[in-house]
């Protein structure tokens, strides 16, 4: 089941706020693990969509993957600040 785009953007906003509000690298790492699970799931679903030649679904999922990838990059940047 697809999540409507406004709900998706709300979710991304909430994740970004959680990263900004995190007070330890452990909290950021948990958010990162949850985000990676979402990325892994999307990659699987994108592969399935292409296998079924459902390009509209693949396009939607790729857009979502881009946002989660940006979140992953933000998480990595925040974790790097804790390390060094």
PDB file of N, CA, C and O in Angstrom:
ATOM      1  N   UNK A   1       0.838  -1.186   0.000  1.00  0.00           N
ATOM      2  CA  UNK A   1       0.000   0.000   0.000  1.00  0.00           C
ATOM      3  C   UNK A   1       0.879   1.244   0.000  1.00  0.00           C
ATOM      4  O   UNK A   1       1.796   1.365   0.812  1.00  0.00           O
ATOM      5  N   UNK A   2       0.599   2.150  -0.900  1.00  0.00           N
ATOM      6  CA  UNK A   2       1.355   3.387  -1.009  1.00  0.00           C
ATOM      7  C   UNK A   2       0.865   4.400   0.012  1.00  0.00           C
ATOM      8  O   UNK A   2      -0.329   4.498   0.297  1.00  0.00           O
ATOM      9  N   UNK A   3       1.813   5.148   0.555  1.00  0.00           N
ATOM     10  CA  UNK A   3       1.489   6.238   1.464  1.00  0.00           C
ATOM     11  C   UNK A   3       1.342   7.498   0.626  1.00  0.00           C
ATOM     12  O   UNK A   3       2.160   7.757  -0.256  1.00  0.00           O
ATOM     13  N   UNK A   4       0.310   8.281   0.893  1.00  0.00           N
ATOM     14  CA  UNK A   4       0.100   9.518   0.154  1.00  0.00           C
ATOM     15  C   UNK A   4       1.303  10.433   0.355  1.00  0.00           C
ATOM     16  O   UNK A   4       1.929  10.425   1.415  1.00  0.00           O
ATOM     17  N   UNK A   5       1.617  11.216  -0.662  1.00  0.00           N
ATOM     18  CA  UNK A   5       2.801  12.064  -0.607  1.00  0.00           C
ATOM     19  C   UNK A   5       2.784  13.040   0.574  1.00  0.00           C
ATOM     20  O   UNK A   5       3.819  13.189   1.224  1.00  0.00           O
ATOM     21  N   UNK A   6       1.673  13.713   0.890  1.00  0.00           N
ATOM     22  CA  UNK A   6       1.724  14.610   2.062  1.00  0.00           C
ATOM     23  C   UNK A   6       2.093  13.863   3.347  1.00  0.00           C
ATOM     24  O   UNK A   6       2.838  14.387   4.175  1.00  0.00           O
ATOM     25  N   UNK A   7       1.585  12.666   3.513  1.00  0.00           N
ATOM     26  CA  UNK A   7       1.926  11.860   4.685  1.00  0.00           C
ATOM     27  C   UNK A   7       3.404  11.457   4.643  1.00  0.00           C
ATOM     28  O   UNK A   7       4.076  11.435   5.674  1.00  0.00           O
ATOM     29  N   UNK A   8       3.891  11.146   3.472  1.00  0.00           N
ATOM     30  CA  UNK A   8       5.296  10.786   3.317  1.00  0.00           C
ATOM     31  C   UNK A   8       6.190  11.963   3.692  1.00  0.00           C
ATOM     32  O   UNK A   8       7.166  11.799   4.424  1.00  0.00           O
ATOM     33  N   UNK A   9       5.856  13.145   3.192  1.00  0.00           N
ATOM     34  CA  UNK A   9       6.661  14.329   3.503  1.00  0.00           C
ATOM     35  C   UNK A   9       6.592  14.663   4.992  1.00  0.00           C
ATOM     36  O   UNK A   9       7.580  15.119   5.567  1.00  0.00           O
ATOM     37  N   UNK A  10       5.453  14.442   5.612  1.00  0.00           N
ATOM     38  CA  UNK A  10       5.342  14.633   7.063  1.00  0.00           C
ATOM     39  C   UNK A  10       6.281  13.671   7.792  1.00  0.00           C
ATOM     40  O   UNK A  10       6.949  14.050   8.753  1.00  0.00           O
ATOM     41  N   UNK A  11       6.322  12.424   7.324  1.00  0.00           N
ATOM     42  CA  UNK A  11       7.205  11.427   7.937  1.00  0.00           C
ATOM     43  C   UNK A  11       8.665  11.844   7.811  1.00  0.00           C
ATOM     44  O   UNK A  11       9.424  11.750   8.776  1.00  0.00           O
ATOM     45  N   UNK A  12       9.060  12.305   6.624  1.00  0.00           N
ATOM     46  CA  UNK A  12      10.440  12.743   6.403  1.00  0.00           C
ATOM     47  C   UNK A  12      10.761  13.931   7.305  1.00  0.00           C
ATOM     48  O   UNK A  12      11.847  14.003   7.881  1.00  0.00           O
ATOM     49  N   UNK A  13       9.824  14.854   7.425  1.00  0.00           N
ATOM     50  CA  UNK A  13      10.010  16.011   8.299  1.00  0.00           C
ATOM     51  C   UNK A  13      10.206  15.565   9.749  1.00  0.00           C
ATOM     52  O   UNK A  13      11.080  16.079  10.448  1.00  0.00           O
ATOM     53  N   UNK A  14       9.398  14.617  10.192  1.00  0.00           N
ATOM     54  CA  UNK A  14       9.506  14.108  11.565  1.00  0.00           C
ATOM     55  C   UNK A  14      10.858  13.432  11.807  1.00  0.00           C
ATOM     56  O   UNK A  14      11.456  13.600  12.870  1.00  0.00           O
ATOM     57  N   UNK A  15      11.333  12.679  10.834  1.00  0.00           N
ATOM     58  CA  UNK A  15      12.631  12.013  10.975  1.00  0.00           C
ATOM     59  C   UNK A  15      13.743  13.058  11.058  1.00  0.00           C
ATOM     60  O   UNK A  15      14.644  12.947  11.889  1.00  0.00           O
ATOM     61  N   UNK A  16      13.679  14.063  10.201  1.00  0.00           N
ATOM     62  CA  UNK A  16      14.690  15.118  10.237  1.00  0.00           C
ATOM     63  C   UNK A  16      14.671  15.859  11.570  1.00  0.00           C
ATOM     64  O   UNK A  16      15.726  16.203  12.103  1.00  0.00           O
ATOM     65  N   UNK A  17      13.490  16.106  12.105  1.00  0.00           N
ATOM     66  CA  UNK A  17      13.383  16.754  13.409  1.00  0.00           C
ATOM     67  C   UNK A  17      13.957  15.862  14.503  1.00  0.00           C
ATOM     68  O   UNK A  17      14.633  16.349  15.410  1.00  0.00           O
ATOM     69  N   UNK A  18      13.695  14.565  14.422  1.00  0.00           N
ATOM     70  CA  UNK A  18      14.230  13.626  15.418  1.00  0.00           C
ATOM     71  C   UNK A  18      15.756  13.613  15.376  1.00  0.00           C
ATOM     72  O   UNK A  18      16.406  13.527  16.418  1.00  0.00           O
ATOM     73  N   UNK A  19      16.321  13.698  14.187  1.00  0.00           N
ATOM     74  CA  UNK A  19      17.783  13.748  14.065  1.00  0.00           C
ATOM     75  C   UNK A  19      18.311  15.029  14.702  1.00  0.00           C
ATOM     76  O   UNK A  19      19.292  15.003  15.446  1.00  0.00           O
ATOM     77  N   UNK A  20      17.666  16.127  14.411  1.00  0.00           N
ATOM     78  CA  UNK A  20      18.093  17.418  14.973  1.00  0.00           C
ATOM     79  C   UNK A  20      17.956  17.459  16.481  1.00  0.00           C
ATOM     80  O   UNK A  20      18.772  18.081  17.161  1.00  0.00           O
ATOM     81  N   UNK A  21      16.928  16.799  17.017  1.00  0.00           N
ATOM     82  CA  UNK A  21      16.673  16.804  18.455  1.00  0.00           C
ATOM     83  C   UNK A  21      17.464  15.745  19.215  1.00  0.00           C
ATOM     84  O   UNK A  21      17.494  15.759  20.446  1.00  0.00           O
ATOM     85  N   UNK A  22      18.101  14.832  18.498  1.00  0.00           N
ATOM     86  CA  UNK A  22      18.819  13.732  19.154  1.00  0.00           C
ATOM     87  C   UNK A  22      19.936  14.289  20.024  1.00  0.00           C
ATOM     88  O   UNK A  22      20.662  15.201  19.630  1.00  0.00           O
ATOM     89  N   UNK A  23      20.054  13.716  21.212  1.00  0.00           N
ATOM     90  CA  UNK A  23      21.044  14.218  22.164  1.00  0.00           C
ATOM     91  C   UNK A  23      22.219  13.270  22.383  1.00  0.00           C
ATOM     92  O   UNK A  23      23.041  13.486  23.273  1.00  0.00           O
ATOM     93  N   UNK A  24      22.293  12.219  21.566  1.00  0.00           N
ATOM     94  CA  UNK A  24      23.425  11.299  21.679  1.00  0.00           C
ATOM     95  C   UNK A  24      23.603  10.542  20.363  1.00  0.00           C
ATOM     96  O   UNK A  24      22.666  10.416  19.574  1.00  0.00           O
ATOM     97  N   UNK A  25      24.816  10.042  20.142  1.00  0.00           N
ATOM     98  CA  UNK A  25      25.033   9.254  18.925  1.00  0.00           C
ATOM     99  C   UNK A  25      24.219   7.966  18.919  1.00  0.00           C
ATOM    100  O   UNK A  25      23.881   7.451  17.854  1.00  0.00           O
ATOM    101  N   UNK A  26      23.904   7.445  20.097  1.00  0.00           N
ATOM    102  CA  UNK A  26      23.099   6.218  20.165  1.00  0.00           C
ATOM    103  C   UNK A  26      21.701   6.447  19.600  1.00  0.00           C
ATOM    104  O   UNK A  26      21.167   5.595  18.889  1.00  0.00           O
ATOM    105  N   UNK A  27      21.115   7.586  19.914  1.00  0.00           N
ATOM    106  CA  UNK A  27      19.780   7.920  19.406  1.00  0.00           C
ATOM    107  C   UNK A  27      19.841   8.072  17.891  1.00  0.00           C
ATOM    108  O   UNK A  27      18.968   7.579  17.177  1.00  0.00           O
ATOM    109  N   UNK A  28      20.868   8.753  17.406  1.00  0.00           N
ATOM    110  CA  UNK A  28      21.028   8.939  15.956  1.00  0.00           C
ATOM    111  C   UNK A  28      21.237   7.591  15.276  1.00  0.00           C
ATOM    112  O   UNK A  28      20.714   7.361  14.185  1.00  0.00           O
ATOM    113  N   UNK A  29      21.991   6.704  15.903  1.00  0.00           N
ATOM    114  CA  UNK A  29      22.233   5.380  15.321  1.00  0.00           C
ATOM    115  C   UNK A  29      20.947   4.568  15.214  1.00  0.00           C
ATOM    116  O   UNK A  29      20.759   3.838  14.241  1.00  0.00           O
ATOM    117  N   UNK A  30      20.072   4.683  16.188  1.00  0.00           N
ATOM    118  CA  UNK A  30      18.786   3.976  16.131  1.00  0.00           C
ATOM    119  C   UNK A  30      17.955   4.519  14.971  1.00  0.00           C
ATOM    120  O   UNK A  30      17.356   3.756  14.214  1.00  0.00           O
ATOM    121  N   UNK A  31      17.925   5.831  14.843  1.00  0.00           N
ATOM    122  CA  UNK A  31      17.199   6.441  13.723  1.00  0.00           C
ATOM    123  C   UNK A  31      17.801   5.966  12.409  1.00  0.00           C
ATOM    124  O   UNK A  31      17.079   5.686  11.452  1.00  0.00           O
ATOM    125  N   UNK A  32      19.135   5.876  12.369  1.00  0.00           N
ATOM    126  CA  UNK A  32      19.827   5.407  11.166  1.00  0.00           C
ATOM    127  C   UNK A  32      19.474   3.976  10.814  1.00  0.00           C
ATOM    128  O   UNK A  32      19.296   3.648   9.642  1.00  0.00           O
ATOM    129  N   UNK A  33      19.374   3.129  11.815  1.00  0.00           N
ATOM    130  CA  UNK A  33      19.016   1.727  11.568  1.00  0.00           C
ATOM    131  C   UNK A  33      17.598   1.615  11.028  1.00  0.00           C
ATOM    132  O   UNK A  33      17.336   0.834  10.112  1.00  0.00           O
ATOM    133  N   UNK A  34      16.685   2.394  11.595  1.00  0.00           N
ATOM    134  CA  UNK A  34      15.302   2.398  11.102  1.00  0.00           C
ATOM    135  C   UNK A  34      15.257   2.908   9.665  1.00  0.00           C
ATOM    136  O   UNK A  34      14.533   2.367   8.829  1.00  0.00           O
ATOM    137  N   UNK A  35      16.028   3.945   9.386  1.00  0.00           N
ATOM    138  CA  UNK A  35      16.063   4.504   8.041  1.00  0.00           C
ATOM    139  C   UNK A  35      16.634   3.489   7.052  1.00  0.00           C
ATOM    140  O   UNK A  35      16.127   3.355   5.938  1.00  0.00           O
ATOM    141  N   UNK A  36      17.683   2.777   7.453  1.00  0.00           N
ATOM    142  CA  UNK A  36      18.282   1.784   6.566  1.00  0.00           C
ATOM    143  C   UNK A  36      17.309   0.659   6.252  1.00  0.00           C
ATOM    144  O   UNK A  36      17.292   0.142   5.135  1.00  0.00           O
ATOM    145  N   UNK A  37      16.507   0.281   7.226  1.00  0.00           N
ATOM    146  CA  UNK A  37      15.479  -0.739   6.988  1.00  0.00           C
ATOM    147  C   UNK A  37      14.502  -0.255   5.924  1.00  0.00           C
ATOM    148  O   UNK A  37      14.102  -1.023   5.049  1.00  0.00           O
ATOM    149  N   UNK A  38      14.121   1.009   5.996  1.00  0.00           N
ATOM    150  CA  UNK A  38      13.204   1.573   4.992  1.00  0.00           C
ATOM    151  C   UNK A  38      13.861   1.591   3.618  1.00  0.00           C
ATOM    152  O   UNK A  38      13.213   1.286   2.617  1.00  0.00           O
ATOM    153  N   UNK A  39      15.145   1.945   3.564  1.00  0.00           N
ATOM    154  CA  UNK A  39      15.871   1.951   2.293  1.00  0.00           C
ATOM    155  C   UNK A  39      15.922   0.548   1.709  1.00  0.00           C
ATOM    156  O   UNK A  39      15.648   0.354   0.524  1.00  0.00           O
ATOM    157  N   UNK A  40      16.272  -0.429   2.535  1.00  0.00           N
ATOM    158  CA  UNK A  40      16.352  -1.817   2.062  1.00  0.00           C
ATOM    159  C   UNK A  40      15.009  -2.284   1.511  1.00  0.00           C
ATOM    160  O   UNK A  40      14.952  -2.941   0.472  1.00  0.00           O
ATOM    161  N   UNK A  41      13.936  -1.942   2.210  1.00  0.00           N
ATOM    162  CA  UNK A  41      12.593  -2.315   1.769  1.00  0.00           C
ATOM    163  C   UNK A  41      12.260  -1.654   0.440  1.00  0.00           C
ATOM    164  O   UNK A  41      11.701  -2.292  -0.452  1.00  0.00           O
ATOM    165  N   UNK A  42      12.600  -0.380   0.308  1.00  0.00           N
ATOM    166  CA  UNK A  42      12.326   0.325  -0.946  1.00  0.00           C
ATOM    167  C   UNK A  42      13.104  -0.278  -2.113  1.00  0.00           C
ATOM    168  O   UNK A  42      12.563  -0.436  -3.207  1.00  0.00           O
ATOM    169  N   UNK A  43      14.362  -0.612  -1.883  1.00  0.00           N
ATOM    170  CA  UNK A  43      15.173  -1.210  -2.954  1.00  0.00           C
ATOM    171  C   UNK A  43      14.528  -2.508  -3.431  1.00  0.00           C
ATOM    172  O   UNK A  43      14.459  -2.768  -4.632  1.00  0.00           O
ATOM    173  N   UNK A  44      14.062  -3.311  -2.497  1.00  0.00           N
ATOM    174  CA  UNK A  44      13.380  -4.557  -2.857  1.00  0.00           C
ATOM    175  C   UNK A  44      12.112  -4.257  -3.663  1.00  0.00           C
ATOM    176  O   UNK A  44      11.865  -4.883  -4.694  1.00  0.00           O
ATOM    177  N   UNK A  45      11.319  -3.304  -3.193  1.00  0.00           N
ATOM    178  CA  UNK A  45      10.067  -2.972  -3.876  1.00  0.00           C
ATOM    179  C   UNK A  45      10.319  -2.357  -5.256  1.00  0.00           C
ATOM    180  O   UNK A  45       9.553  -2.600  -6.189  1.00  0.00           O
ATOM    181  N   UNK A  46      11.379  -1.571  -5.393  1.00  0.00           N
ATOM    182  CA  UNK A  46      11.723  -0.990  -6.690  1.00  0.00           C
ATOM    183  C   UNK A  46      12.098  -2.096  -7.659  1.00  0.00           C
ATOM    184  O   UNK A  46      11.673  -2.097  -8.814  1.00  0.00           O
ATOM    185  N   UNK A  47      12.891  -3.030  -7.183  1.00  0.00           N
ATOM    186  CA  UNK A  47      13.281  -4.159  -8.021  1.00  0.00           C
ATOM    187  C   UNK A  47      12.056  -4.926  -8.506  1.00  0.00           C
ATOM    188  O   UNK A  47      11.965  -5.290  -9.678  1.00  0.00           O
ATOM    189  N   UNK A  48      11.118  -5.166  -7.599  1.00  0.00           N
ATOM    190  CA  UNK A  48       9.879  -5.859  -7.964  1.00  0.00           C
ATOM    191  C   UNK A  48       9.078  -5.050  -8.982  1.00  0.00           C
ATOM    192  O   UNK A  48       8.543  -5.613  -9.937  1.00  0.00           O
ATOM    193  N   UNK A  49       8.994  -3.756  -8.789  1.00  0.00           N
ATOM    194  CA  UNK A  49       8.226  -2.913  -9.709  1.00  0.00           C
ATOM    195  C   UNK A  49       8.824  -2.959 -11.110  1.00  0.00           C
ATOM    196  O   UNK A  49       8.095  -3.052 -12.098  1.00  0.00           O
ATOM    197  N   UNK A  50      10.149  -2.896 -11.197  1.00  0.00           N
ATOM    198  CA  UNK A  50      10.782  -2.976 -12.513  1.00  0.00           C
ATOM    199  C   UNK A  50      10.602  -4.362 -13.121  1.00  0.00           C
ATOM    200  O   UNK A  50      10.390  -4.493 -14.326  1.00  0.00           O
ATOM    201  N   UNK A  51      10.686  -5.388 -12.292  1.00  0.00           N
ATOM    202  CA  UNK A  51      10.497  -6.746 -12.784  1.00  0.00           C
ATOM    203  C   UNK A  51       9.109  -6.911 -13.399  1.00  0.00           C
ATOM    204  O   UNK A  51       8.930  -7.647 -14.369  1.00  0.00           O
ATOM    205  N   UNK A  52       8.130  -6.216 -12.822  1.00  0.00           N
ATOM    206  CA  UNK A  52       6.754  -6.298 -13.310  1.00  0.00           C
ATOM    207  C   UNK A  52       6.436  -5.202 -14.339  1.00  0.00           C
ATOM    208  O   UNK A  52       5.287  -5.038 -14.749  1.00  0.00           O
ATOM    209  N   UNK A  53       7.459  -4.466 -14.741  1.00  0.00           N
ATOM    210  CA  UNK A  53       7.315  -3.355 -15.695  1.00  0.00           C
ATOM    211  C   UNK A  53       6.297  -2.313 -15.241  1.00  0.00           C
ATOM    212  O   UNK A  53       5.598  -1.709 -16.054  1.00  0.00           O
ATOM    213  N   UNK A  54       6.229  -2.115 -13.927  1.00  0.00           N
ATOM    214  CA  UNK A  54       5.330  -1.102 -13.368  1.00  0.00           C
ATOM    215  C   UNK A  54       6.149   0.162 -13.116  1.00  0.00           C
ATOM    216  O   UNK A  54       6.572   0.451 -11.996  1.00  0.00           O
ATOM    217  N   UNK A  55       6.351   0.893 -14.197  1.00  0.00           N
ATOM    218  CA  UNK A  55       7.244   2.047 -14.145  1.00  0.00           C
ATOM    219  C   UNK A  55       6.695   3.197 -13.306  1.00  0.00           C
ATOM    220  O   UNK A  55       7.471   3.957 -12.727  1.00  0.00           O
ATOM    221  N   UNK A  56       5.405   3.336 -13.231  1.00  0.00           N
ATOM    222  CA  UNK A  56       4.813   4.396 -12.413  1.00  0.00           C
ATOM    223  C   UNK A  56       5.107   4.165 -10.934  1.00  0.00           C
ATOM    224  O   UNK A  56       5.461   5.096 -10.210  1.00  0.00           O
ATOM    225  N   UNK A  57       4.958   2.921 -10.495  1.00  0.00           N
ATOM    226  CA  UNK A  57       5.256   2.585  -9.097  1.00  0.00           C
ATOM    227  C   UNK A  57       6.755   2.732  -8.854  1.00  0.00           C
ATOM    228  O   UNK A  57       7.164   3.273  -7.827  1.00  0.00           O
ATOM    229  N   UNK A  58       7.568   2.262  -9.780  1.00  0.00           N
ATOM    230  CA  UNK A  58       9.021   2.371  -9.624  1.00  0.00           C
ATOM    231  C   UNK A  58       9.438   3.833  -9.493  1.00  0.00           C
ATOM    232  O   UNK A  58      10.292   4.166  -8.671  1.00  0.00           O
ATOM    233  N   UNK A  59       8.845   4.692 -10.290  1.00  0.00           N
ATOM    234  CA  UNK A  59       9.174   6.123 -10.237  1.00  0.00           C
ATOM    235  C   UNK A  59       8.825   6.703  -8.870  1.00  0.00           C
ATOM    236  O   UNK A  59       9.616   7.450  -8.294  1.00  0.00           O
ATOM    237  N   UNK A  60       7.660   6.368  -8.355  1.00  0.00           N
ATOM    238  CA  UNK A  60       7.234   6.844  -7.036  1.00  0.00           C
ATOM    239  C   UNK A  60       8.193   6.340  -5.955  1.00  0.00           C
ATOM    240  O   UNK A  60       8.602   7.100  -5.077  1.00  0.00           O
ATOM    241  N   UNK A  61       8.541   5.075  -6.024  1.00  0.00           N
ATOM    242  CA  UNK A  61       9.426   4.491  -5.018  1.00  0.00           C
ATOM    243  C   UNK A  61      10.835   5.068  -5.103  1.00  0.00           C
ATOM    244  O   UNK A  61      11.488   5.262  -4.077  1.00  0.00           O
ATOM    245  N   UNK A  62      11.308   5.343  -6.313  1.00  0.00           N
ATOM    246  CA  UNK A  62      12.625   5.955  -6.477  1.00  0.00           C
ATOM    247  C   UNK A  62      12.665   7.357  -5.874  1.00  0.00           C
ATOM    248  O   UNK A  62      13.672   7.762  -5.293  1.00  0.00           O
ATOM    249  N   UNK A  63      11.577   8.085  -6.016  1.00  0.00           N
ATOM    250  CA  UNK A  63      11.490   9.412  -5.401  1.00  0.00           C
ATOM    251  C   UNK A  63      11.608   9.281  -3.886  1.00  0.00           C
ATOM    252  O   UNK A  63      12.340  10.036  -3.245  1.00  0.00           O
ATOM    253  N   UNK A  64      10.897   8.337  -3.329  1.00  0.00           N
ATOM    254  CA  UNK A  64      10.943   8.116  -1.876  1.00  0.00           C
ATOM    255  C   UNK A  64      12.349   7.691  -1.446  1.00  0.00           C
ATOM    256  O   UNK A  64      12.852   8.133  -0.413  1.00  0.00           O
ATOM    257  N   UNK A  65      12.975   6.828  -2.252  1.00  0.00           N
ATOM    258  CA  UNK A  65      14.329   6.371  -1.944  1.00  0.00           C
ATOM    259  C   UNK A  65      15.300   7.550  -1.889  1.00  0.00           C
ATOM    260  O   UNK A  65      16.198   7.586  -1.049  1.00  0.00           O
ATOM    261  N   UNK A  66      15.113   8.490  -2.773  1.00  0.00           N
ATOM    262  CA  UNK A  66      15.986   9.669  -2.777  1.00  0.00           C
ATOM    263  C   UNK A  66      15.878  10.411  -1.447  1.00  0.00           C
ATOM    264  O   UNK A  66      16.894  10.828  -0.891  1.00  0.00           O
ATOM    265  N   UNK A  67      14.679  10.578  -0.938  1.00  0.00           N
ATOM    266  CA  UNK A  67      14.497  11.277   0.336  1.00  0.00           C
ATOM    267  C   UNK A  67      15.130  10.491   1.484  1.00  0.00           C
ATOM    268  O   UNK A  67      15.808  11.076   2.329  1.00  0.00           O
ATOM    269  N   UNK A  68      14.920   9.179   1.526  1.00  0.00           N
ATOM    270  CA  UNK A  68      15.519   8.377   2.589  1.00  0.00           C
ATOM    271  C   UNK A  68      17.041   8.348   2.473  1.00  0.00           C
ATOM    272  O   UNK A  68      17.736   8.293   3.488  1.00  0.00           O
ATOM    273  N   UNK A  69      17.561   8.386   1.259  1.00  0.00           N
ATOM    274  CA  UNK A  69      19.010   8.448   1.068  1.00  0.00           C
ATOM    275  C   UNK A  69      19.564   9.772   1.588  1.00  0.00           C
ATOM    276  O   UNK A  69      20.646   9.809   2.173  1.00  0.00           O
ATOM    277  N   UNK A  70      18.827  10.848   1.376  1.00  0.00           N
ATOM    278  CA  UNK A  70      19.239  12.141   1.921  1.00  0.00           C
ATOM    279  C   UNK A  70      19.229  12.114   3.448  1.00  0.00           C
ATOM    280  O   UNK A  70      20.111  12.689   4.086  1.00  0.00           O
ATOM    281  N   UNK A  71      18.241  11.454   4.030  1.00  0.00           N
ATOM    282  CA  UNK A  71      18.190  11.301   5.487  1.00  0.00           C
ATOM    283  C   UNK A  71      19.410  10.507   5.957  1.00  0.00           C
ATOM    284  O   UNK A  71      20.026  10.862   6.961  1.00  0.00           O
ATOM    285  N   UNK A  72      19.760   9.447   5.247  1.00  0.00           N
ATOM    286  CA  UNK A  72      20.926   8.634   5.615  1.00  0.00           C
ATOM    287  C   UNK A  72      22.201   9.478   5.582  1.00  0.00           C
ATOM    288  O   UNK A  72      23.064   9.345   6.449  1.00  0.00           O
ATOM    289  N   UNK A  73      22.309  10.333   4.588  1.00  0.00           N
ATOM    290  CA  UNK A  73      23.478  11.210   4.494  1.00  0.00           C
ATOM    291  C   UNK A  73      23.519  12.175   5.683  1.00  0.00           C
ATOM    292  O   UNK A  73      24.581  12.419   6.255  1.00  0.00           O
ATOM    293  N   UNK A  74      22.371  12.713   6.044  1.00  0.00           N
ATOM    294  CA  UNK A  74      22.300  13.611   7.198  1.00  0.00           C
ATOM    295  C   UNK A  74      22.701  12.873   8.474  1.00  0.00           C
ATOM    296  O   UNK A  74      23.437  13.412   9.301  1.00  0.00           O
ATOM    297  N   UNK A  75      22.221  11.652   8.630  1.00  0.00           N
ATOM    298  CA  UNK A  75      22.564  10.837   9.800  1.00  0.00           C
ATOM    299  C   UNK A  75      24.069  10.612   9.853  1.00  0.00           C
ATOM    300  O   UNK A  75      24.682  10.762  10.910  1.00  0.00           O
ATOM    301  N   UNK A  76      24.662  10.256   8.733  1.00  0.00           N
ATOM    302  CA  UNK A  76      26.112  10.036   8.688  1.00  0.00           C
ATOM    303  C   UNK A  76      26.882  11.298   9.056  1.00  0.00           C
ATOM    304  O   UNK A  76      27.888  11.228   9.762  1.00  0.00           O
ATOM    305  N   UNK A  77      26.418  12.448   8.583  1.00  0.00           N
ATOM    306  CA  UNK A  77      27.070  13.712   8.911  1.00  0.00           C
ATOM    307  C   UNK A  77      26.985  14.003  10.405  1.00  0.00           C
ATOM    308  O   UNK A  77      27.960  14.448  11.010  1.00  0.00           O
ATOM    309  N   UNK A  78      25.827  13.755  10.995  1.00  0.00           N
ATOM    310  CA  UNK A  78      25.662  13.989  12.434  1.00  0.00           C
ATOM    311  C   UNK A  78      26.544  13.041  13.223  1.00  0.00           C
ATOM    312  O   UNK A  78      27.186  13.457  14.188  1.00  0.00           O
ATOM    313  N   UNK A  79      26.590  11.774  12.833  1.00  0.00           N
ATOM    314  CA  UNK A  79      27.437  10.812  13.532  1.00  0.00           C
ATOM    315  C   UNK A  79      28.913  11.173  13.420  1.00  0.00           C
ATOM    316  O   UNK A  79      29.670  10.967  14.368  1.00  0.00           O
ATOM    317  N   UNK A  80      29.328  11.700  12.289  1.00  0.00           N
ATOM    318  CA  UNK A  80      30.719  12.125  12.110  1.00  0.00           C
ATOM    319  C   UNK A  80      31.079  13.250  13.082  1.00  0.00           C
ATOM    320  O   UNK A  80      32.214  13.325  13.553  1.00  0.00           O
ATOM    321  N   UNK A  81      30.122  14.118  13.379  1.00  0.00           N
ATOM    322  CA  UNK A  81      30.377  15.205  14.330  1.00  0.00           C
ATOM    323  C   UNK A  81      30.649  14.656  15.723  1.00  0.00           C
ATOM    324  O   UNK A  81      31.448  15.224  16.468  1.00  0.00           O
ATOM    325  N   UNK A  82      29.990  13.555  16.081  1.00  0.00           N
ATOM    326  CA  UNK A  82      30.232  12.930  17.376  1.00  0.00           C
ATOM    327  C   UNK A  82      31.601  12.262  17.431  1.00  0.00           C
ATOM    328  O   UNK A  82      32.245  12.222  18.480  1.00  0.00           O
ATOM    329  N   UNK A  83      32.032  11.740  16.292  1.00  0.00           N
ATOM    330  CA  UNK A  83      33.297  11.004  16.244  1.00  0.00           C
ATOM    331  C   UNK A  83      34.496  11.950  16.233  1.00  0.00           C
ATOM    332  O   UNK A  83      35.490  11.728  16.924  1.00  0.00           O
ATOM    333  N   UNK A  84      34.379  12.993  15.445  1.00  0.00           N
ATOM    334  CA  UNK A  84      35.574  13.801  15.323  1.00  0.00           C
ATOM    335  C   UNK A  84      35.326  15.229  15.295  1.00  0.00           C
ATOM    336  O   UNK A  84      36.267  16.017  15.194  1.00  0.00           O
TER     337      UNK A  84
END
